[in-house]
Amino acid sequence: MIILAATPIGNLGDASRRLIEALENATVIAAEDTRTTQRLLAALGIANRPRLIALHDHNEKDRAPELVELARGQDVLLLSDAGMPTVSDPGYGVVAAAAAAGVAVTAIPGPSAVLTALAVSGLPTDRFTFEGFVARKPGERGAVLRGLAGEQRTMVFFEAPSRVAVTLADMASAFGADRRAAVCRELTKLYEEVARGPLSELVEWAQAGVRGEVVIVVAGAAPRDIPFPDAVTQVLEIVRSGTRLKDAAAEVSAHTGHSSRELYQAALAVRG
């Protein structure tokens, strides 16, 4: 069996009794970073020394079949450095391979940076979407954020501390300066901080620099009805910024509800 085990995202006190028991009894652990897992075992006072197998983004495709075969005859505990495996961390490929091979997969639930940030953000929690890490390249990041401008669910993003300021500025440009958001840093740790406010204020707040593990939570867009001609105009404006017509039509379609194909054809007709 494959066992996905959530590990603390900062505070060791969040290690569940089930996690500790699983670590004490494990014979094989597939870990995102074996050194991090060794430190976790030591910090929790666990004397068990299981076989540790490195499982990360660069080797998961090749490692998955081996782990699935091992799991046919014994439990294989799968850990990421923090939080739940497979959520912006290795593990998905192993779970998919196990499911295809008929090998059982279960989980030891526990800490999650995504859900913790959402819960403390002060933003709506009834419907949300997790968008993972924001794209690094400015052009790609801008296109992705513009495509999410009409998303009505609360959005949760991961971001590196060094890029928080520029990402917040791009969000303000794509979503509007008044869109509410929260920047959650060092969750469950000694210097935990949650900065809340409109994106324009958070951009200024981030100029002094941001440290630690960061999760950005952004309110969804308010429902709005955009007439088709105005949507076509939006497509043409995005095209003028250098975006392909097809991609621009898809972006506007995402936040207006109008057909991407119809927007494409209408914009093409206007352009002649």
Helices and strands as residue ranges (DSSP letters): E 2-5, G 12-14, H 17-25, E 28-31, H 34-43, E 51-54, H 60-70, E 76-79, H 92-101, E 105-108, H 113-120, E 128-133, H 138-147, E 154-159, G 161-163, H 164-175, E 180-185, E 193-198, H 199-206, E 214-218, H 228-240, H 245-256, H 260-271
